[in-house]
Amino acid sequence: MSAKYDLSSDEEANADASAHVFFAGSNRIPLRSDSPPIIVPLHGGATLSSGFLKEQLPRLRFCDRIIANCSADVDCLRLLHPRAHCIIRVLRLPVDSSVFRPISKSFAKEQLGIPQTRFVVGLIGRLIPQKGIHTFIRLISQMRDRNPQHDIMGIIVGDFIASYPVLPYRSSSNYKRHILGLIERAKLKRHIRLIGGRDVNDTVLRTVYCAMDVYAQPSQTVDENFGYAAVEAMACGTPVIATEYGGLRDTVAHGETGYLIPTWATCGGLRSDCNAAIHYMERLLDPRLRKAMGVAALAKSRKTGSLASFQRRLVAIIDEAVAHPSRRRLGNSPLGPLARAKSLLPRSEPDWSTIYPMSAAYGLQVPSVRGKNREISLAGKFRVSKDGRVQLLDPAWPATASLERRELEILRKLRSGADAHELVAAYPRHSVNKLINLGFIVVNRRWS
């Protein structure tokens, strides 16, 4: 590509370049009417760059191009400007197939000292609350309780990050203690293996992926615009169960290469139907289904994740920009200023109130309890302060709100094990829906 085009970056603006690459969110785009086409990689997703994009989109021209990694970014930009779809293009990131490729599962398990009959569920990534490490541990615990005839274990690869700039509600040291405490209380010390990310190179990482029977990614990271670990797992022929959010919605072909866990945004953060995750994981205890999905995952990875296809697509996007005759700007959006949503979370920078509208486009619509195959459950443990405020004890989403008496009654009855269907029938529908929208209760699909 370098032989075909002379590209400049935002650090080295060059008026004679064929095109100018400028990463979203860093500075104001240096744009004149006679400037070469601007290529803007979103670099982290539209969820965290919405303010920058709202300001800069009217200045971009029909010859410029925004590069997104997922279709959810396209949905976000449509909320910011009605003509944004004219200049946004989706470009899936590549995976190194010379490294991440299938090897014998029996050999991989042997290399890691794992018995051949053990069902291995893995997770790889930064060990921060939004990656859902605590959720992963609960899934392993429930899987073992529900399926005692199977020898189920979990592998977690990664490091606890000292500081993470997005919604840092819990420090790394506190989260590490929380995770180790969860493992201890669930009596999983012999059934969950923690491997530090600094202790593995790509070859070892490939061995870990290939030893997994299922890769699970219960991530609720707000800027999850791709999901590289899920793509690497698929390149190794491993089926994936992941949250139906952001780029993971494109990565996993539901029912073909794995399964997607319904996920949506609320005033109190992201929520997922973890009952669905358990159900899908139990389906994949079937070795024939597991093998078929692994084959499909590998095929999809080779088709959409190769470096050659990435290069062809990138060159085509630049070709299109350079050849476009119009230097006319998109112009001001009639959609008005970006709205701030209600937030029940501690204040931070960026704040959930500004991220929430874009995160809602990344996930599904908030589900309803209507229908016989729906039920409700608590989003997590909670406590009530002396002043009556209710706080969700979730390390990723510590939402706090003042609730009405009957709303608090619903939470307490769910905690005590009351029948969910009877509760929905006994209380006003608007009270239940309010708790769903605030994020204190979760709607689950009921599996027969």
C-alpha positions as CSV (number, residue, x, y, z in Angstrom):
1,M,0.0,0.0,0.0
2,S,2.9,2.4,0.8
3,A,4.0,2.1,-2.9
4,K,0.6,3.2,-4.1
5,Y,-0.2,6.1,-1.7
6,D,1.7,8.7,0.2
7,L,-0.1,9.0,3.5
8,S,0.6,11.4,6.3
9,S,-0.5,11.1,10.0
10,D,-1.8,13.8,12.3
11,E,1.7,14.3,13.7
12,E,3.1,15.1,10.3
13,A,0.5,16.9,8.2
14,N,1.6,17.0,4.5
15,A,-0.4,19.0,2.0
16,D,1.0,17.0,-0.9
17,A,0.0,13.6,0.6
18,S,-2.7,11.5,-1.2
19,A,-4.6,11.3,2.1
20,H,-4.2,12.4,5.7
21,V,-4.8,9.9,8.6
22,F,-6.2,11.4,11.7
23,F,-7.2,9.3,14.8
24,A,-10.5,10.2,16.4
25,G,-10.5,11.9,19.8
26,S,-7.0,13.4,19.9
27,N,-7.3,16.9,18.5
28,R,-9.3,19.1,16.1
29,I,-9.1,17.8,12.6
30,P,-6.8,20.1,10.6
31,L,-9.1,20.4,7.6
32,R,-9.2,23.0,4.7
33,S,-11.4,22.8,1.7
34,D,-8.4,22.0,-0.5
35,S,-6.9,19.4,1.9
36,P,-6.4,15.8,0.6
37,P,-9.0,13.3,1.8
38,I,-9.1,12.7,5.6
39,I,-9.1,9.1,6.8
40,V,-10.3,8.9,10.4
41,P,-9.9,5.5,12.2
42,L,-12.2,5.5,15.2
43,H,-9.6,3.8,17.3
44,G,-11.6,2.6,20.3
45,G,-15.2,2.9,19.1
46,A,-17.7,5.7,18.9
47,T,-18.8,5.2,22.5
48,L,-15.8,7.2,23.9
49,S,-15.4,9.6,21.0
50,S,-19.0,10.8,20.6
51,G,-18.3,14.4,21.8
52,F,-15.3,14.7,19.4
53,L,-17.3,13.2,16.5
54,K,-20.4,15.3,17.1
55,E,-18.2,18.4,16.9
56,Q,-16.1,17.3,13.9
57,L,-18.6,15.5,11.7
58,P,-20.1,18.7,10.2
59,R,-16.6,19.7,9.1
60,L,-15.8,16.5,7.2
61,R,-16.4,16.3,3.5
62,F,-18.1,13.7,1.3
63,C,-14.6,12.7,0.1
64,D,-13.4,11.9,3.6
65,R,-13.8,8.5,5.2
66,I,-14.3,7.3,8.8
67,I,-13.0,3.8,9.4
68,A,-15.0,1.7,12.0
69,N,-14.3,-1.8,13.2
70,C,-17.9,-2.8,13.7
71,S,-21.4,-2.1,12.4
72,A,-22.4,-0.8,15.9
73,D,-20.1,2.2,15.3
74,V,-22.2,2.9,12.1
75,D,-25.3,2.9,14.3
76,C,-23.7,5.3,16.7
77,L,-22.6,7.8,14.0
78,R,-26.2,7.8,12.6
79,L,-27.3,9.2,16.0
80,L,-24.7,12.0,15.7
81,H,-25.3,13.1,12.1
82,P,-27.9,12.0,9.5
83,R,-25.4,12.0,6.7
84,A,-22.6,10.2,8.5
85,H,-23.4,6.9,6.8
86,C,-22.1,8.4,3.5
87,I,-18.6,8.5,4.7
88,I,-18.2,5.7,7.3
89,R,-16.8,2.3,6.2
90,V,-16.4,-0.9,8.3
91,L,-12.9,-2.5,8.3
92,R,-12.5,-5.6,10.4
93,L,-9.1,-6.0,12.0
94,P,-6.9,-8.9,10.9
95,V,-5.5,-11.8,13.0
96,D,-2.1,-13.3,12.4
97,S,-3.0,-16.8,11.1
98,S,0.6,-17.9,11.1
99,V,0.5,-17.7,14.9
100,F,-3.1,-18.3,15.8
101,R,-4.1,-21.5,14.1
102,P,-5.4,-24.8,15.3
103,I,-3.2,-27.4,16.9
104,S,-4.3,-30.8,18.4
105,K,-6.5,-30.2,21.4
106,S,-5.2,-33.3,23.1
107,F,-1.6,-32.0,22.5
108,A,-2.5,-28.5,23.8
109,K,-4.1,-29.9,27.0
110,E,-1.1,-32.2,27.5
111,Q,1.3,-29.2,27.2
112,L,-0.7,-27.4,29.9
113,G,-1.0,-30.4,32.2
114,I,-4.8,-30.6,31.8
115,P,-6.5,-34.0,31.8
116,Q,-8.0,-34.9,28.4
117,T,-11.5,-35.4,29.8
118,R,-11.7,-31.9,31.4
119,F,-14.0,-29.4,29.9
120,V,-12.0,-26.2,29.6
121,V,-13.6,-22.7,29.5
122,G,-11.2,-19.8,28.9
123,L,-11.0,-16.0,29.1
124,I,-8.1,-13.8,28.0
125,G,-7.7,-10.1,28.5
126,R,-7.1,-7.2,30.8
127,L,-8.3,-8.2,34.3
128,I,-10.6,-5.2,34.9
129,P,-14.2,-5.2,36.2
130,Q,-15.7,-4.3,32.9
131,K,-14.1,-7.5,31.3
132,G,-16.4,-9.5,33.6
133,I,-13.9,-11.7,35.4
134,H,-16.3,-11.9,38.3
135,T,-19.1,-13.0,36.0
136,F,-16.8,-15.6,34.4
137,I,-16.1,-17.1,37.9
138,R,-19.8,-17.3,38.7
139,L,-20.4,-19.0,35.4
140,I,-17.8,-21.7,36.1
141,S,-19.3,-22.2,39.6
142,Q,-22.8,-22.6,38.3
143,M,-21.7,-24.9,35.5
144,R,-20.0,-27.2,38.0
145,D,-23.0,-27.2,40.3
146,R,-25.5,-27.9,37.5
147,N,-23.3,-30.5,35.7
148,P,-21.5,-32.6,38.3
149,Q,-21.0,-35.4,35.8
150,H,-18.6,-33.2,33.9
151,D,-15.1,-32.1,35.0
152,I,-15.3,-28.4,34.3
153,M,-12.5,-25.9,34.8
154,G,-11.7,-22.3,33.9
155,I,-8.5,-20.7,32.6
156,I,-8.0,-16.9,33.0
157,V,-5.0,-15.3,31.2
158,G,-4.2,-11.6,31.8
159,D,-2.9,-9.1,34.3
160,F,-4.7,-6.9,36.8
161,I,-4.3,-3.4,35.4
162,A,-3.0,-0.8,37.8
163,S,-5.2,2.0,36.4
164,Y,-7.8,2.0,33.7
165,P,-9.1,5.4,32.5
166,V,-12.7,4.5,31.6
167,L,-15.2,4.3,34.4
168,P,-12.6,3.4,37.1
169,Y,-15.0,2.6,39.9
170,R,-12.8,0.0,41.6
171,S,-9.0,0.0,41.9
172,S,-6.9,-2.9,40.5
173,S,-5.7,-4.1,43.9
174,N,-9.2,-4.1,45.3
175,Y,-10.5,-6.0,42.2
176,K,-7.7,-8.6,42.5
177,R,-8.7,-9.2,46.1
178,H,-12.3,-9.4,45.1
179,I,-11.6,-12.0,42.4
180,L,-9.4,-14.2,44.6
181,G,-12.1,-14.0,47.3
182,L,-14.7,-15.2,44.9
183,I,-12.6,-18.1,43.8
184,E,-12.0,-19.0,47.5
185,R,-15.6,-18.7,48.6
186,A,-16.8,-20.8,45.6
187,K,-14.2,-23.5,46.4
188,L,-12.7,-23.2,42.9
189,K,-9.0,-22.9,43.7
190,R,-8.4,-26.3,42.1
191,H,-10.7,-25.6,39.2
192,I,-9.7,-22.1,38.0
193,R,-6.2,-21.5,36.8
194,L,-4.8,-17.9,36.7
195,I,-2.0,-17.2,34.3
196,G,-0.3,-13.8,34.2
197,G,-0.3,-12.1,30.8
198,R,3.4,-11.3,31.1
199,D,4.1,-15.0,31.5
200,V,2.9,-16.0,28.0
201,N,4.1,-15.3,24.4
202,D,2.0,-15.8,21.3
203,T,2.9,-19.5,21.0
204,V,1.8,-20.2,24.5
205,L,-1.3,-18.2,24.0
206,R,-2.2,-20.3,20.9
207,T,-1.7,-23.4,23.1
208,V,-4.1,-22.0,25.6
209,Y,-6.7,-21.1,23.0
210,C,-6.5,-24.6,21.5
211,A,-6.8,-26.3,24.9
212,M,-10.1,-24.5,25.5
213,D,-13.3,-26.3,24.6
214,V,-15.1,-22.9,24.8
215,Y,-13.9,-19.4,24.8
216,A,-16.1,-17.2,27.0
217,Q,-16.1,-13.4,26.9
218,P,-18.8,-11.9,29.2
219,S,-17.3,-8.5,28.6
220,Q,-19.2,-5.3,29.4
221,T,-16.4,-3.0,28.3
222,V,-18.1,0.1,27.0
223,D,-15.7,0.5,24.0
224,E,-15.7,-3.2,23.0
225,N,-15.6,-2.3,19.3
226,F,-13.9,-5.5,18.1
227,G,-12.9,-8.2,20.6
228,Y,-9.5,-9.4,19.6
229,A,-9.3,-12.3,21.9
230,A,-12.6,-13.8,20.6
231,V,-11.2,-13.5,17.0
232,E,-7.9,-15.2,18.0
233,A,-9.9,-18.0,19.7
234,M,-11.9,-18.5,16.5
235,A,-8.7,-18.6,14.4
236,C,-7.6,-21.5,16.7
237,G,-10.9,-23.3,15.9
238,T,-12.5,-22.7,19.3
239,P,-16.2,-21.7,19.6
240,V,-17.0,-18.5,21.4
241,I,-19.7,-17.3,23.8
242,A,-19.7,-13.6,24.1
243,T,-21.9,-10.6,25.1
244,E,-24.1,-9.3,22.3
245,Y,-22.5,-5.9,22.4
246,G,-20.4,-3.7,20.0
247,G,-18.0,-5.5,17.8
248,L,-18.7,-8.9,19.3
249,R,-22.1,-8.8,17.6
250,D,-20.2,-8.9,14.3
251,T,-17.4,-11.3,15.4
252,V,-19.6,-14.2,16.6
253,A,-22.2,-15.7,14.2
254,H,-24.9,-16.7,16.7
255,G,-25.7,-20.4,16.5
256,E,-22.9,-21.0,14.0
257,T,-19.5,-20.1,15.4
258,G,-20.8,-19.8,19.0
259,Y,-23.5,-17.9,20.9
260,L,-24.2,-14.3,21.9
261,I,-25.4,-13.3,25.3
262,P,-28.2,-10.6,25.2
263,T,-26.7,-7.3,26.6
264,W,-28.2,-3.9,27.0
265,A,-27.5,-0.5,28.5
266,T,-29.4,0.9,31.6
267,C,-29.0,4.0,33.7
268,G,-27.0,1.9,36.1
269,G,-24.6,0.4,33.5
270,L,-24.5,-2.5,31.1
271,R,-26.5,-5.7,31.9
272,S,-26.5,-9.2,30.4
273,D,-28.7,-12.3,30.5
274,C,-26.2,-14.7,32.2
275,N,-28.8,-17.4,32.3
276,A,-28.4,-17.5,28.5
277,A,-24.7,-17.9,28.9
278,I,-25.1,-20.9,31.1
279,H,-27.6,-22.4,28.7
280,Y,-25.3,-21.9,25.7
281,M,-22.3,-23.3,27.6
282,E,-24.3,-26.4,28.5
283,R,-25.2,-26.9,24.9
284,L,-21.5,-26.9,24.1
285,L,-20.9,-29.8,26.4
286,D,-22.0,-31.8,23.4
287,P,-18.7,-32.7,21.6
288,R,-20.3,-32.9,18.2
289,L,-21.8,-29.4,18.4
290,R,-18.6,-28.1,19.8
291,K,-16.6,-29.5,16.9
292,A,-19.0,-28.2,14.3
293,M,-19.0,-24.7,15.8
294,G,-15.2,-24.8,16.0
295,V,-14.9,-25.7,12.3
296,A,-17.3,-22.8,11.5
297,A,-15.4,-20.4,13.7
298,L,-12.1,-21.2,11.9
299,A,-13.8,-20.8,8.5
300,K,-15.2,-17.4,9.4
301,S,-11.8,-16.3,10.8
302,R,-10.0,-17.3,7.6
303,K,-12.6,-15.6,5.4
304,T,-13.0,-12.3,7.3
305,G,-9.8,-12.0,9.4
306,S,-6.9,-12.5,7.0
307,L,-4.3,-9.8,6.6
308,A,-4.7,-10.0,2.8
309,S,-8.5,-9.2,3.0
310,F,-7.7,-6.4,5.5
311,Q,-5.2,-4.8,3.1
312,R,-7.5,-5.1,0.1
313,R,-10.4,-3.5,2.0
314,L,-8.2,-0.6,3.4
315,V,-6.8,0.2,-0.1
316,A,-10.3,0.1,-1.5
317,I,-11.5,2.6,1.1
318,I,-8.6,5.0,0.3
319,D,-9.2,4.5,-3.4
320,E,-12.7,5.6,-2.9
321,A,-11.7,8.7,-0.9
322,V,-9.0,9.8,-3.3
323,A,-11.3,9.4,-6.3
324,H,-14.3,11.1,-4.8
325,P,-14.9,14.4,-6.7
326,S,-16.8,16.3,-3.9
327,R,-15.1,18.5,-1.3
328,R,-18.4,19.6,0.0
329,R,-18.8,19.4,3.8
330,L,-21.5,17.3,5.5
331,G,-22.7,20.5,7.2
332,N,-24.4,21.0,10.5
333,S,-26.6,18.2,11.9
334,P,-30.3,19.0,12.5
335,L,-30.2,16.5,15.3
336,G,-29.2,19.1,17.9
337,P,-26.7,18.7,20.8
338,L,-25.8,15.3,22.2
339,A,-28.1,14.5,25.1
340,R,-26.8,13.5,28.5
341,A,-28.6,10.5,30.0
342,K,-29.5,9.9,33.6
343,S,-26.7,8.1,35.4
344,L,-26.9,6.1,38.7
345,L,-23.1,5.6,38.8
346,P,-20.3,7.6,40.6
347,R,-19.1,10.6,38.6
348,S,-16.1,10.1,36.4
349,E,-14.4,11.5,33.3
350,P,-15.7,10.5,30.9
351,D,-19.0,10.0,32.7
352,W,-21.6,7.3,32.1
353,S,-24.2,10.0,31.4
354,T,-22.4,10.9,28.2
355,I,-21.3,7.3,27.3
356,Y,-24.8,5.8,27.9
357,P,-26.5,7.0,24.7
358,M,-23.8,5.5,22.5
359,S,-23.6,2.3,24.6
360,A,-27.3,1.8,24.0
361,A,-26.6,1.7,20.3
362,Y,-23.8,-0.8,20.9
363,G,-26.2,-3.3,22.7
364,L,-29.8,-4.4,22.4
365,Q,-32.9,-2.7,23.4
366,V,-33.8,-3.0,27.1
367,P,-35.9,-6.2,27.2
368,S,-39.4,-6.5,28.4
369,V,-40.9,-9.1,30.9
370,R,-43.8,-9.7,28.5
371,G,-44.2,-13.3,27.4
372,K,-44.1,-16.7,29.1
373,N,-40.5,-17.3,28.2
374,R,-39.3,-14.3,30.2
375,E,-38.4,-14.0,33.9
376,I,-36.6,-11.6,36.1
377,S,-33.7,-11.9,38.6
378,L,-31.5,-9.6,40.6
379,A,-28.6,-7.9,38.8
380,G,-26.5,-8.7,41.8
381,K,-26.2,-8.3,45.5
382,F,-27.3,-5.0,47.0
383,R,-27.3,-3.1,50.3
384,V,-29.6,-0.4,51.7
385,S,-28.0,2.6,53.4
386,K,-29.5,4.3,56.5
387,D,-30.9,7.1,54.3
388,G,-32.8,4.4,52.2
389,R,-30.6,4.5,49.1
390,V,-30.0,1.2,47.4
391,Q,-26.5,0.4,46.1
392,L,-25.7,-2.5,43.7
393,L,-22.6,-4.3,44.9
394,D,-21.2,-4.9,41.5
395,P,-17.5,-4.1,40.9
396,A,-18.1,-2.9,37.3
397,W,-21.4,-1.1,37.9
398,P,-22.0,0.1,41.5
399,A,-25.3,1.8,40.7
400,T,-27.0,3.8,43.5
401,A,-30.6,5.0,43.6
402,S,-33.5,6.0,45.9
403,L,-36.3,3.6,45.3
404,E,-40.0,3.6,46.3
405,R,-41.1,1.2,49.0
406,R,-42.7,-1.3,46.7
407,E,-39.7,-1.3,44.4
408,L,-37.4,-2.2,47.3
409,E,-39.9,-4.9,48.3
410,I,-39.5,-6.5,44.8
411,L,-35.7,-6.5,45.3
412,R,-35.9,-8.0,48.8
413,K,-38.4,-10.7,47.7
414,L,-36.2,-11.7,44.7
415,R,-33.2,-11.9,47.1
416,S,-35.2,-14.2,49.4
417,G,-36.1,-16.6,46.5
418,A,-39.6,-15.5,45.7
419,D,-41.1,-16.8,42.5
420,A,-40.3,-14.2,39.7
421,H,-43.5,-14.8,37.8
422,E,-45.6,-14.3,40.9
423,L,-43.8,-11.0,41.7
424,V,-44.4,-9.7,38.2
425,A,-48.1,-10.5,38.6
426,A,-48.4,-9.0,42.1
427,Y,-46.7,-5.7,41.5
428,P,-47.5,-2.9,39.0
429,R,-45.8,-3.4,35.6
430,H,-44.3,0.1,35.7
431,S,-42.5,-0.7,39.0
432,V,-40.9,-3.8,37.5
433,N,-40.0,-1.9,34.3
434,K,-38.5,1.0,36.3
435,L,-36.2,-1.5,38.1
436,I,-35.2,-3.0,34.7
437,N,-34.4,0.4,33.2
438,L,-32.4,1.4,36.3
439,G,-30.4,-1.8,36.1
440,F,-31.3,-3.4,39.4
441,I,-33.1,-6.4,37.9
442,V,-32.3,-8.3,34.8
443,V,-34.6,-9.9,32.3
444,N,-33.7,-13.5,31.5
445,R,-35.0,-15.8,28.8
446,R,-36.7,-18.8,30.4
447,W,-35.3,-22.1,29.1
448,S,-37.5,-25.2,29.1
